[in-house]
Amino acid sequence: MQGFRALPSVDQVLTAPEGLALVAEYGRLAVVTAIRARLEIAREKIRGGADGAALAAGLPREVAEDLAIAARSGLRPVLNLTGTMLHTNLGRAILAGEAVRAATVAMANPLALEFDLAGGGRGQRDDHLRGLLRELTAAEDATIVNNNAAAVLIALNTLAEGREAIVSRGELIEIGGAFRMPDIMARAGAKLVEIGTTNRTHPRDYENAIGSETGVILKVHTSNYRIEGFTAEVPAPQLAAIARKAGVPLLNDLGSGSLVDLSAFGLRREPTVEEAVAEGADLVTFSGDKLLGGPQAGFIVGRKDLIAAINRNPLKRAVRLDKIRIAALEATLKLYRDPDRLAERLPTLRFLARPEAEIAAQAARLAPAVDTLLAPHGFSAAACPCKSQVGSGALPVDTIPSAGLRLAGTGGDAPDRLSARLRALSVPVIGHIRDGALVLDLRCLDRDDALLEALAAL
Ligand SMILES: *Cc1c(COP(=O)(O)O)cnc(C)c1O
């Protein structure tokens, strides 16, 4: 019983100086709850024979730690050193400063979202982006929804509900999770008409499939895989001609889509959105947070009458964007008006544009310091070459030469053990395991200090 009497009361902990400081930081209710929980654990330990006085002495510190952990958000920033620049599980693109500021203003203020300041009447939320999208893609019109999955869903539903949607067997892709083209078509109410084979689809396959029930021809960018060898697909301009002749709209889902030619960054030449529009697609869909470098969003650009039909679809309200993202998108798209400075201002392109030699120099600079930080824990660090990829399904087989740190230790489970410890840091460091070591690709590391500070907490 002596043990229990050594424990303080809730009130004693609460009114001690440490307790008052915790109340000021976290609020009374949270602190009382944390003290009660710790006292309960202490009583349990005393029943098991532990020393009450020692438990009482450690209690304020434990309560403070519990509160700090509870306050720490699961959404806290991490260092993405995975080598995948647009990592879907790490939130894809990080925004340009201009976009962050615009979003912050939108969050904290009422704004003319659907309000025509000139006339005082009702406005359209998409109007803030329509002009910019038309300018940047040379499309007749544009509409914006929650993400590209929603863009494909609402476009298919508008064009082909209760009718047929023709698509090549080579393009019936799964993007990941539950996003599979055939399932999206079914949910859109369209009847899937598969044509061609996995590796080859010809113009006559499309021509033979078109009939009175056809609502749309869908072309899907096979963004996350590539078929090589004996292959044939119908080039977009030719497919557009077939669609036009039959009077059927052609929807081209570009997936990532880019507003600039990425071959300048050493990536494979892919049609830009503007080129996809020029090739004759009636509608083109693409993502806001992949290579475009903005917040999550889905864009649909193309024929005015079809965009108007999409905007009349009741689904539009269910997949519309909020003011915060509209503000961030407007600021992001405006950066594209100045292509010369784009790679400086847009983080996605800045990371993509970093020369291998610059990253290798960073790796050489950081290796000794990181090695020193890891040595007491039984791990070593050395600079190494590695390969980055874009991620989010964009350009799956293309890699970009990069450099990083190879972190090694003894024992087959060393990379997993180290990986778990780096994930547990207050700024988690996320790498990827390759050839028995944990590799940190430095392409997306803006500041050396950020890594050193994070690892110092080991
Ligand atoms: C990524 C992708 C999608 C889905 O886009 P989200 O913006 O993630 O919703 C759809 N189609 C293709 C071809 C894609 O690459």
The ligand as a Gaussian input file, in Angstrom:
#p B3LYP/6-31G(d) Opt

LIG

0 1
 C       -3.245000       8.691000     -62.957000
 C       -4.203000       8.354000     -64.037000
 C       -5.588000       8.455000     -63.822000
 C       -6.160000       8.879000     -62.495000
 O       -5.796000      10.194000     -62.214000
 P       -5.939000      10.776000     -60.717000
 O       -5.598000      12.214000     -60.861000
 O       -4.993000       9.997000     -59.884000
 O       -7.344000      10.575000     -60.307000
 C       -6.431000       8.131000     -64.855000
 N       -5.947000       7.727000     -66.057000
 C       -4.616000       7.614000     -66.294000
 C       -4.157000       7.151000     -67.636000
 C       -3.700000       7.918000     -65.291000
 O       -2.389000       7.821000     -65.510000

